[in-house]
Amino acid sequence: MEQVIGIVTGEMTPNTRVWSALAPALLITAYFVLGFLAFLVRCAVKGVPRDPETVQRGDSLLTGEFLRHYFFWVIHPLWTLVLRSGIPPTALTTLSALLGLGSGIAAAAGRFSLAGWLFIFSGICDTLDGRVARARGLATPWGAAIDSTLDRYTDSAILVGLAWYYRGEWVLLPVLLALVGGSLVPYVRARGEALGVSVKDGLAQRVDRVLYLGAGCALSPVIEALWFPANPHPMHWLAVASLCMLAVTSNYTAAGRLISVVRRLREAARAAAGASGEEAPARRRPRLAEKLSLNIVAAMVATGVDFLTVLLLVEKTGANPALATAGGCAVGAFVNFSLNRVVTFRSSSPTLPQIGRYLVVSVSSMLLNSGGVAVFALLPFIGYQVSWWLVRTAVFLLWNYPLHNSYVFDDELEKGHAV
């Protein structure tokens, strides 16, 4: 009885923490392992049973199509039971949302095993509700809209709970990145479909997020109890690894889908222009990767020249370090401007207007960098070195390079002014 009370209140011994996480894992693992063996036999005899909805949802590198077909094959008995029970699909949608909300509360309270299993079962219920609705002929557009909206709340609930648990820790950053990326992945897909472009592939689709984050949270207490039994506020490193992976893969998937949408919309525009006899708009920057790489090299060379200039002025001429730094910045800026103009963008426009625009971008970049570091300073768990690199990278990719490409060294801009 004391162990039961401890499980409810969260005051568990290391041994209880291990078994509270392992008990459901062992039962579920046994079912899925035996199911996988049966699935392999079935594939060898009759071929892979292809699930139509899995094919429609696109590929994922994290799980793969084969494993997805296996998953839906192995839960088919559960789906059949739910279908024959007469449970309405709206009840499954509601149950999925409630389980997801419970997973967020459990994560905030530090009950990672409970949070992980609730999140996994929430995902299973979400998988079943749409299938049940379509099998019974009850699928409606408004039902799909409600289901998609509740999915966003469900996905966000556990991440909000984890954000609360990791408040004041560096892990809060990947939690927030995973939260943003997880919201952007379905948004970019929905926005693309609204524009007539379907994008479904990616590294981190919803099934992947549920599987890896749910399993990471569910099994993390085992590691913590075995290696860090005396820690009252464990880090749950397996969950941290899952969060970091999702922070990267979800945002990578969102960015990849956005690039795919933009590329296909441009191709459609060129095809439409060609069909109407109009001249298709040419791509202004056909070698984006090459120019971005050259822009990075130019910045690195300029930084090196800047440093060497300061070193020479101070060591050889005895100049004041502050004045030498100003001189180094001027020389580095000249080198950066020249390399980008001649090598990176191969611009032939007048130099003086470009110098003016270059100064505008450089000054605004300085303000953005200093302001970004100042904002990160409000988060004491993120060191200034990390914030410096994060801000520098973001400003370079989102501000410096785009403006160098389409504003400072854009020959078309000068032609527009001439007209």
DOGUVO-44202 format. One record per residue (C-alpha): residue number from 1; x, y, z. Coordinates in Angstrom, 3 decimals. Layout:
N
+-----+----------+----------+----------+
: seq :        u :        v :        w :
+-----+----------+----------+----------+
: NUM :        X :        Y :        Z :
...
+-----+----------+----------+----------+
END
This chain:
419
+-----+----------+----------+----------+
: seq :        u :        v :        w :
+-----+----------+----------+----------+
:   1 :    0.000 :    0.000 :    0.000 :
:   2 :    2.844 :    2.388 :    0.796 :
:   3 :    4.302 :    1.813 :   -2.658 :
:   4 :    0.926 :    2.554 :   -4.257 :
:   5 :    0.642 :    5.778 :   -2.257 :
:   6 :    4.190 :    6.679 :   -3.278 :
:   7 :    3.375 :    6.147 :   -6.943 :
:   8 :    0.340 :    8.416 :   -6.647 :
:   9 :    2.124 :   11.160 :   -4.712 :
:  10 :    5.417 :   10.877 :   -6.589 :
:  11 :    7.452 :   10.042 :   -3.459 :
:  12 :    9.018 :    6.842 :   -4.768 :
:  13 :   12.126 :    4.911 :   -3.900 :
:  14 :   14.648 :    4.327 :   -6.703 :
:  15 :   13.460 :    0.728 :   -7.025 :
:  16 :    9.831 :    1.821 :   -7.330 :
:  17 :   10.793 :    4.458 :   -9.888 :
:  18 :   12.453 :    1.798 :  -12.019 :
:  19 :    9.528 :   -0.605 :  -11.949 :
:  20 :    6.881 :    2.097 :  -12.407 :
:  21 :    8.591 :    2.910 :  -15.697 :
:  22 :    9.578 :   -0.616 :  -16.687 :
:  23 :    6.339 :   -2.481 :  -15.935 :
:  24 :    4.259 :   -0.959 :  -18.750 :
:  25 :    7.334 :   -0.906 :  -20.976 :
:  26 :    7.895 :   -4.645 :  -20.547 :
:  27 :    4.268 :   -5.501 :  -21.272 :
:  28 :    4.044 :   -3.247 :  -24.315 :
:  29 :    7.476 :   -4.309 :  -25.565 :
:  30 :    6.527 :   -7.976 :  -25.310 :
:  31 :    3.398 :   -7.353 :  -27.360 :
:  32 :    5.205 :   -5.382 :  -30.057 :
:  33 :    8.180 :   -7.768 :  -30.241 :
:  34 :    5.940 :  -10.798 :  -30.657 :
:  35 :    3.860 :   -8.792 :  -33.104 :
:  36 :    6.970 :   -7.903 :  -35.086 :
:  37 :    7.952 :  -11.556 :  -35.369 :
:  38 :    4.457 :  -12.383 :  -36.589 :
:  39 :    4.664 :   -9.444 :  -38.998 :
:  40 :    7.919 :  -10.760 :  -40.467 :
:  41 :    6.348 :  -14.174 :  -40.987 :
:  42 :    3.347 :  -12.560 :  -42.625 :
:  43 :    5.634 :  -10.510 :  -44.915 :
:  44 :    7.587 :  -13.617 :  -45.898 :
:  45 :    4.419 :  -15.539 :  -46.746 :
:  46 :    2.114 :  -12.928 :  -48.271 :
:  47 :    4.235 :   -9.805 :  -48.654 :
:  48 :    4.185 :   -6.525 :  -46.748 :
:  49 :    0.625 :   -5.484 :  -45.822 :
:  50 :    0.564 :   -1.913 :  -47.079 :
:  51 :   -1.553 :    0.518 :  -45.129 :
:  52 :   -3.139 :    3.010 :  -47.583 :
:  53 :   -3.146 :    5.917 :  -45.129 :
:  54 :    0.514 :    5.354 :  -44.311 :
:  55 :    1.371 :    5.637 :  -48.001 :
:  56 :   -0.603 :    8.876 :  -48.294 :
:  57 :    1.151 :   10.478 :  -45.327 :
:  58 :    4.574 :   10.426 :  -46.989 :
:  59 :    7.968 :    9.107 :  -45.945 :
:  60 :    9.925 :    9.710 :  -42.777 :
:  61 :   13.597 :    8.945 :  -42.277 :
:  62 :   13.192 :    8.466 :  -38.521 :
:  63 :   10.737 :    5.582 :  -38.718 :
:  64 :   10.501 :    4.530 :  -42.350 :
:  65 :    7.571 :    3.163 :  -44.302 :
:  66 :    8.193 :   -0.469 :  -43.324 :
:  67 :    7.992 :    0.254 :  -39.596 :
:  68 :    4.869 :    2.324 :  -40.101 :
:  69 :    3.144 :   -0.492 :  -41.952 :
:  70 :    4.180 :   -2.800 :  -39.124 :
:  71 :    2.809 :   -0.443 :  -36.463 :
:  72 :   -0.609 :   -0.122 :  -38.037 :
:  73 :   -0.705 :   -3.851 :  -38.711 :
:  74 :    0.115 :   -4.723 :  -35.099 :
:  75 :   -2.504 :   -2.351 :  -33.658 :
:  76 :   -5.135 :   -3.572 :  -36.113 :
:  77 :   -6.738 :   -5.797 :  -33.431 :
:  78 :   -7.167 :   -2.730 :  -31.232 :
:  79 :   -8.618 :   -0.797 :  -34.147 :
:  80 :  -11.039 :   -3.656 :  -34.875 :
:  81 :  -12.095 :   -3.778 :  -31.227 :
:  82 :  -12.731 :   -0.036 :  -31.149 :
:  83 :  -14.599 :   -0.172 :  -34.452 :
:  84 :  -16.906 :   -2.968 :  -33.289 :
:  85 :  -17.469 :   -1.432 :  -29.874 :
:  86 :  -19.454 :    1.423 :  -31.355 :
:  87 :  -17.381 :    4.099 :  -29.619 :
:  88 :  -17.883 :    7.348 :  -31.567 :
:  89 :  -14.752 :    8.833 :  -33.137 :
:  90 :  -15.389 :   12.100 :  -31.295 :
:  91 :  -14.929 :   10.210 :  -28.024 :
:  92 :  -11.523 :    9.006 :  -29.203 :
:  93 :  -10.591 :   12.559 :  -30.184 :
:  94 :  -11.642 :   13.808 :  -26.760 :
:  95 :   -9.784 :   10.978 :  -25.029 :
:  96 :   -6.652 :   11.772 :  -27.031 :
:  97 :   -6.825 :   15.417 :  -25.972 :
:  98 :   -7.401 :   14.542 :  -22.315 :
:  99 :   -4.510 :   12.077 :  -22.283 :
: 100 :   -2.291 :   14.692 :  -23.919 :
: 101 :   -3.283 :   17.273 :  -21.320 :
: 102 :   -2.566 :   14.742 :  -18.586 :
: 103 :    0.869 :   14.077 :  -20.053 :
: 104 :    1.674 :   17.783 :  -19.826 :
: 105 :    0.606 :   17.962 :  -16.185 :
: 106 :    2.595 :   14.828 :  -15.352 :
: 107 :    5.694 :   16.214 :  -17.088 :
: 108 :    5.431 :   19.495 :  -15.188 :
: 109 :    5.221 :   17.518 :  -11.932 :
: 110 :    8.317 :   15.493 :  -12.843 :
: 111 :    6.432 :   12.233 :  -13.444 :
: 112 :    8.171 :   11.513 :  -16.725 :
: 113 :    7.196 :    7.862 :  -16.995 :
: 114 :    3.513 :    8.671 :  -16.624 :
: 115 :    3.851 :   11.617 :  -19.000 :
: 116 :    5.514 :    9.494 :  -21.671 :
: 117 :    2.972 :    6.680 :  -21.599 :
: 118 :    0.036 :    9.092 :  -21.564 :
: 119 :    1.510 :   10.869 :  -24.577 :
: 120 :    2.001 :    7.601 :  -26.469 :
: 121 :   -1.548 :    6.419 :  -25.791 :
: 122 :   -2.817 :    9.859 :  -26.744 :
: 123 :   -1.089 :    9.426 :  -30.096 :
: 124 :   -2.620 :    5.973 :  -30.551 :
: 125 :   -6.107 :    7.346 :  -29.862 :
: 126 :   -5.468 :   10.132 :  -32.347 :
: 127 :   -4.452 :    7.546 :  -34.927 :
: 128 :   -7.635 :    5.565 :  -34.393 :
: 129 :  -10.235 :    8.346 :  -34.363 :
: 130 :   -9.855 :    9.352 :  -37.996 :
: 131 :   -9.711 :    5.762 :  -39.182 :
: 132 :  -12.851 :    4.871 :  -37.249 :
: 133 :  -14.659 :    7.912 :  -38.635 :
: 134 :  -13.742 :    7.025 :  -42.218 :
: 135 :  -14.598 :    3.349 :  -41.751 :
: 136 :  -18.089 :    4.260 :  -40.506 :
: 137 :  -18.645 :    6.979 :  -43.065 :
: 138 :  -18.710 :    9.659 :  -40.372 :
: 139 :  -15.714 :   11.686 :  -41.544 :
: 140 :  -16.532 :   15.371 :  -42.056 :
: 141 :  -14.420 :   18.435 :  -42.887 :
: 142 :  -15.310 :   20.100 :  -39.594 :
: 143 :  -14.387 :   16.941 :  -37.714 :
: 144 :  -10.985 :   16.938 :  -39.401 :
: 145 :  -10.534 :   20.614 :  -38.496 :
: 146 :  -11.372 :   19.950 :  -34.841 :
: 147 :   -9.067 :   16.931 :  -34.763 :
: 148 :   -6.135 :   18.871 :  -36.239 :
: 149 :   -6.639 :   21.733 :  -33.794 :
: 150 :   -6.771 :   19.417 :  -30.787 :
: 151 :   -3.635 :   17.677 :  -32.076 :
: 152 :   -1.767 :   20.974 :  -31.786 :
: 153 :   -2.949 :   21.383 :  -28.199 :
: 154 :   -2.010 :   17.790 :  -27.405 :
: 155 :    1.473 :   18.120 :  -28.877 :
: 156 :    2.005 :   21.416 :  -27.080 :
: 157 :    0.761 :   20.201 :  -23.688 :
: 158 :    3.642 :   17.848 :  -22.953 :
: 159 :    6.201 :   20.382 :  -24.201 :
: 160 :    4.696 :   23.112 :  -22.035 :
: 161 :    4.884 :   20.728 :  -19.088 :
: 162 :    8.514 :   19.963 :  -19.886 :
: 163 :    9.224 :   23.687 :  -20.202 :
: 164 :    7.847 :   24.160 :  -16.695 :
: 165 :    9.934 :   21.290 :  -15.339 :
: 166 :   13.127 :   22.582 :  -16.981 :
: 167 :   12.545 :   26.252 :  -16.178 :
: 168 :   15.863 :   27.783 :  -15.201 :
: 169 :   17.810 :   25.031 :  -17.017 :
: 170 :   19.507 :   25.144 :  -20.412 :
: 171 :   17.167 :   22.363 :  -21.561 :
: 172 :   14.428 :   24.989 :  -21.753 :
: 173 :   15.911 :   26.155 :  -25.072 :
: 174 :   15.518 :   22.835 :  -26.962 :
: 175 :   12.068 :   22.443 :  -25.393 :
: 176 :   10.981 :   25.784 :  -26.842 :
: 177 :   12.606 :   25.001 :  -30.195 :
: 178 :   10.790 :   21.663 :  -30.305 :
: 179 :    7.546 :   23.451 :  -29.441 :
: 180 :    8.000 :   25.943 :  -32.276 :
: 181 :    9.160 :   23.324 :  -34.778 :
: 182 :    6.347 :   20.944 :  -33.894 :
: 183 :    3.825 :   23.701 :  -34.587 :
: 184 :    5.465 :   24.794 :  -37.837 :
: 185 :    5.636 :   21.329 :  -39.425 :
: 186 :    1.837 :   20.924 :  -39.787 :
: 187 :    1.370 :   24.651 :  -40.425 :
: 188 :    3.686 :   24.673 :  -43.444 :
: 189 :    1.945 :   21.588 :  -44.784 :
: 190 :   -1.498 :   23.164 :  -44.329 :
: 191 :   -0.356 :   26.440 :  -45.868 :
: 192 :    1.157 :   24.616 :  -48.819 :
: 193 :   -2.016 :   22.618 :  -49.410 :
: 194 :   -4.037 :   25.850 :  -49.275 :
: 195 :   -1.810 :   27.128 :  -52.102 :
: 196 :   -2.170 :   23.905 :  -54.071 :
: 197 :    1.108 :   22.252 :  -53.046 :
: 198 :    1.212 :   19.045 :  -51.010 :
: 199 :    4.267 :   18.438 :  -48.801 :
: 200 :    4.180 :   15.418 :  -46.506 :
: 201 :    7.735 :   14.122 :  -46.219 :
: 202 :   10.248 :   15.082 :  -43.566 :
: 203 :   12.376 :   13.938 :  -40.669 :
: 204 :    9.899 :   14.629 :  -37.871 :
: 205 :    6.265 :   13.974 :  -38.652 :
: 206 :    3.723 :   13.604 :  -35.882 :
: 207 :    4.154 :    9.847 :  -35.503 :
: 208 :    7.895 :   10.351 :  -35.062 :
: 209 :    7.413 :   13.090 :  -32.480 :
: 210 :    4.983 :   10.994 :  -30.464 :
: 211 :    7.165 :    7.892 :  -30.618 :
: 212 :   10.529 :    9.410 :  -29.753 :
: 213 :    9.393 :   11.986 :  -27.215 :
: 214 :    6.951 :    9.589 :  -25.578 :
: 215 :    9.478 :    6.761 :  -25.330 :
: 216 :   12.213 :    9.133 :  -24.180 :
: 217 :   10.076 :   10.424 :  -21.328 :
: 218 :    8.602 :    7.027 :  -20.437 :
: 219 :   11.934 :    5.228 :  -20.094 :
: 220 :   14.031 :    8.101 :  -18.763 :
: 221 :   13.232 :    7.406 :  -15.063 :
: 222 :   14.878 :    4.003 :  -15.410 :
: 223 :   18.221 :    5.588 :  -16.281 :
: 224 :   17.846 :    8.266 :  -13.627 :
: 225 :   17.013 :    5.746 :  -10.897 :
: 226 :   19.943 :    3.507 :  -11.827 :
: 227 :   22.617 :    6.178 :  -12.257 :
: 228 :   21.344 :    9.160 :  -10.240 :
: 229 :   19.116 :    7.664 :   -7.519 :
: 230 :   19.696 :   10.445 :   -4.976 :
: 231 :   18.917 :   13.381 :   -7.263 :
: 232 :   15.634 :   15.002 :   -6.128 :
: 233 :   15.261 :   16.884 :   -9.426 :
: 234 :   16.800 :   14.592 :  -12.077 :
: 235 :   17.660 :   15.889 :  -15.532 :
: 236 :   16.137 :   12.859 :  -17.294 :
: 237 :   18.870 :   12.658 :  -19.892 :
: 238 :   17.021 :   10.276 :  -22.201 :
: 239 :   14.177 :   12.778 :  -22.412 :
: 240 :   16.714 :   15.568 :  -22.952 :
: 241 :   18.229 :   13.631 :  -25.866 :
: 242 :   14.765 :   13.181 :  -27.393 :
: 243 :   14.028 :   16.883 :  -26.969 :
: 244 :   17.291 :   17.931 :  -28.598 :
: 245 :   16.676 :   15.577 :  -31.504 :
: 246 :   13.143 :   16.896 :  -31.989 :
: 247 :   14.325 :   20.501 :  -31.692 :
: 248 :   16.622 :   19.916 :  -34.662 :
: 249 :   14.556 :   17.544 :  -36.796 :
: 250 :   11.221 :   19.339 :  -36.437 :
: 251 :   12.634 :   22.717 :  -37.431 :
: 252 :   14.643 :   21.060 :  -40.204 :
: 253 :   11.453 :   19.431 :  -41.479 :
: 254 :    9.547 :   22.725 :  -41.333 :
: 255 :   12.322 :   24.546 :  -43.206 :
: 256 :   12.582 :   21.754 :  -45.777 :
: 257 :    8.846 :   21.787 :  -46.394 :
: 258 :    8.857 :   25.570 :  -46.746 :
: 259 :   11.679 :   25.421 :  -49.286 :
: 260 :    9.807 :   22.698 :  -51.174 :
: 261 :    6.610 :   24.770 :  -51.218 :
: 262 :    8.412 :   27.879 :  -52.474 :
: 263 :   10.306 :   25.945 :  -55.148 :
: 264 :    7.210 :   24.205 :  -56.472 :
: 265 :    5.198 :   27.423 :  -56.487 :
: 266 :    7.956 :   29.097 :  -58.493 :
: 267 :    8.039 :   26.176 :  -60.912 :
: 268 :    4.275 :   26.415 :  -61.308 :
: 269 :    4.546 :   30.157 :  -61.979 :
: 270 :    7.206 :   29.615 :  -64.642 :
: 271 :    5.174 :   26.827 :  -66.227 :
: 272 :    2.071 :   29.025 :  -66.293 :
: 273 :    4.042 :   31.891 :  -67.811 :
: 274 :    5.464 :   29.575 :  -70.468 :
: 275 :    2.030 :   28.193 :  -71.312 :
: 276 :    0.654 :   31.705 :  -71.797 :
: 277 :    3.528 :   32.702 :  -74.059 :
: 278 :    5.008 :   35.135 :  -71.564 :
: 279 :    8.641 :   35.175 :  -70.635 :
: 280 :    9.090 :   33.157 :  -67.461 :
: 281 :   10.672 :   35.099 :  -64.613 :
: 282 :   14.289 :   34.075 :  -64.297 :
: 283 :   15.685 :   32.916 :  -61.019 :
: 284 :   17.647 :   35.808 :  -59.632 :
: 285 :   20.060 :   33.736 :  -57.543 :
: 286 :   20.455 :   30.300 :  -59.116 :
: 287 :   23.461 :   29.290 :  -56.978 :
: 288 :   22.225 :   29.944 :  -53.478 :
: 289 :   24.396 :   27.353 :  -51.735 :
: 290 :   27.512 :   28.493 :  -53.597 :
: 291 :   26.957 :   32.164 :  -52.833 :
: 292 :   26.131 :   31.490 :  -49.212 :
: 293 :   29.357 :   29.511 :  -48.869 :
: 294 :   31.390 :   32.267 :  -50.523 :
: 295 :   29.727 :   34.847 :  -48.291 :
: 296 :   30.784 :   32.841 :  -45.233 :
: 297 :   34.348 :   32.529 :  -46.560 :
: 298 :   34.483 :   36.277 :  -47.218 :
: 299 :   33.365 :   36.963 :  -43.650 :
: 300 :   36.010 :   34.582 :  -42.268 :
: 301 :   38.783 :   36.112 :  -44.382 :
: 302 :   37.710 :   39.613 :  -43.374 :
: 303 :   37.720 :   38.624 :  -39.707 :
: 304 :   41.230 :   37.210 :  -40.072 :
: 305 :   42.457 :   40.370 :  -41.794 :
: 306 :   40.785 :   42.431 :  -39.070 :
: 307 :   42.642 :   40.515 :  -36.359 :
: 308 :   46.001 :   40.659 :  -38.153 :
: 309 :   45.628 :   44.400 :  -38.690 :
: 310 :   44.999 :   44.965 :  -35.000 :
: 311 :   47.948 :   42.743 :  -34.119 :
: 312 :   50.317 :   44.568 :  -36.470 :
: 313 :   49.217 :   48.035 :  -35.370 :
: 314 :   49.585 :   47.237 :  -31.688 :
: 315 :   52.770 :   45.156 :  -31.834 :
: 316 :   54.696 :   46.964 :  -34.576 :
: 317 :   53.616 :   50.591 :  -34.263 :
: 318 :   52.584 :   50.716 :  -30.614 :
: 319 :   49.108 :   51.987 :  -31.492 :
: 320 :   46.393 :   52.188 :  -28.869 :
: 321 :   44.418 :   48.890 :  -28.857 :
: 322 :   41.093 :   50.710 :  -29.111 :
: 323 :   42.240 :   52.735 :  -32.114 :
: 324 :   43.856 :   49.648 :  -33.603 :
: 325 :   40.545 :   47.793 :  -33.238 :
: 326 :   38.748 :   50.566 :  -35.098 :
: 327 :   41.356 :   50.408 :  -37.842 :
: 328 :   41.075 :   46.639 :  -38.033 :
: 329 :   37.303 :   46.893 :  -38.362 :
: 330 :   37.675 :   49.361 :  -41.220 :
: 331 :   40.179 :   47.179 :  -43.068 :
: 332 :   38.103 :   44.050 :  -42.444 :
: 333 :   34.969 :   45.773 :  -43.716 :
: 334 :   36.811 :   46.851 :  -46.875 :
: 335 :   38.033 :   43.293 :  -47.484 :
: 336 :   34.585 :   41.824 :  -46.842 :
: 337 :   32.914 :   44.332 :  -49.157 :
: 338 :   35.456 :   43.779 :  -51.926 :
: 339 :   35.324 :   39.975 :  -51.777 :
: 340 :   31.538 :   39.916 :  -51.796 :
: 341 :   31.312 :   42.417 :  -54.638 :
: 342 :   33.905 :   40.751 :  -56.874 :
: 343 :   33.814 :   37.046 :  -55.943 :
: 344 :   30.555 :   36.171 :  -54.197 :
: 345 :   27.970 :   38.221 :  -56.094 :
: 346 :   30.032 :   39.338 :  -59.131 :
: 347 :   28.323 :   42.703 :  -59.110 :
: 348 :   28.967 :   45.319 :  -61.792 :
: 349 :   26.843 :   48.125 :  -60.345 :
: 350 :   28.327 :   51.480 :  -59.236 :
: 351 :   30.442 :   51.138 :  -56.126 :
: 352 :   29.437 :   54.181 :  -54.074 :
: 353 :   25.714 :   53.321 :  -53.748 :
: 354 :   26.696 :   49.800 :  -52.742 :
: 355 :   29.041 :   51.141 :  -50.071 :
: 356 :   26.167 :   53.155 :  -48.635 :
: 357 :   23.884 :   50.137 :  -48.554 :
: 358 :   26.685 :   48.011 :  -47.113 :
: 359 :   27.121 :   50.479 :  -44.251 :
: 360 :   23.380 :   50.386 :  -43.554 :
: 361 :   23.425 :   46.596 :  -43.319 :
: 362 :   26.608 :   46.570 :  -41.223 :
: 363 :   25.306 :   49.088 :  -38.679 :
: 364 :   21.926 :   47.367 :  -38.417 :
: 365 :   23.703 :   44.017 :  -38.058 :
: 366 :   25.778 :   45.402 :  -35.195 :
: 367 :   22.621 :   46.609 :  -33.437 :
: 368 :   20.861 :   43.282 :  -33.955 :
: 369 :   23.835 :   41.321 :  -32.639 :
: 370 :   24.279 :   43.459 :  -29.551 :
: 371 :   20.536 :   43.552 :  -28.908 :
: 372 :   20.216 :   39.802 :  -29.310 :
: 373 :   23.011 :   39.116 :  -26.844 :
: 374 :   21.401 :   41.579 :  -24.430 :
: 375 :   18.083 :   39.722 :  -24.686 :
: 376 :   19.755 :   36.357 :  -24.088 :
: 377 :   21.450 :   37.864 :  -21.030 :
: 378 :   17.994 :   37.837 :  -19.435 :
: 379 :   18.291 :   34.036 :  -19.383 :
: 380 :   21.047 :   33.353 :  -16.841 :
: 381 :   21.274 :   29.654 :  -17.677 :
: 382 :   22.544 :   30.462 :  -21.190 :
: 383 :   26.166 :   31.614 :  -21.186 :
: 384 :   27.210 :   34.637 :  -23.185 :
: 385 :   29.432 :   32.458 :  -25.399 :
: 386 :   26.449 :   30.347 :  -26.473 :
: 387 :   24.225 :   33.378 :  -26.932 :
: 388 :   26.945 :   35.110 :  -28.978 :
: 389 :   27.133 :   32.219 :  -31.427 :
: 390 :   23.365 :   31.769 :  -31.599 :
: 391 :   22.751 :   35.450 :  -32.281 :
: 392 :   25.624 :   35.764 :  -34.749 :
: 393 :   24.426 :   32.747 :  -36.712 :
: 394 :   20.810 :   33.915 :  -36.764 :
: 395 :   21.687 :   37.476 :  -37.803 :
: 396 :   24.016 :   36.247 :  -40.525 :
: 397 :   21.539 :   33.767 :  -42.032 :
: 398 :   18.385 :   35.851 :  -41.624 :
: 399 :   19.709 :   39.391 :  -42.076 :
: 400 :   23.242 :   39.849 :  -43.414 :
: 401 :   23.277 :   37.349 :  -46.253 :
: 402 :   19.709 :   37.990 :  -47.507 :
: 403 :   20.356 :   41.749 :  -47.621 :
: 404 :   23.756 :   41.322 :  -49.246 :
: 405 :   22.090 :   39.119 :  -51.828 :
: 406 :   18.977 :   41.158 :  -52.609 :
: 407 :   19.901 :   44.694 :  -51.510 :
: 408 :   23.584 :   45.573 :  -51.290 :
: 409 :   24.980 :   43.753 :  -54.335 :
: 410 :   21.801 :   43.346 :  -56.380 :
: 411 :   22.377 :   44.640 :  -59.904 :
: 412 :   18.650 :   44.472 :  -60.610 :
: 413 :   18.110 :   47.050 :  -57.874 :
: 414 :   20.316 :   49.532 :  -59.676 :
: 415 :   18.466 :   48.872 :  -62.933 :
: 416 :   15.195 :   49.585 :  -61.165 :
: 417 :   16.549 :   52.878 :  -59.851 :
: 418 :   17.778 :   53.784 :  -63.315 :
: 419 :   14.315 :   53.207 :  -64.766 :
+-----+----------+----------+----------+
END
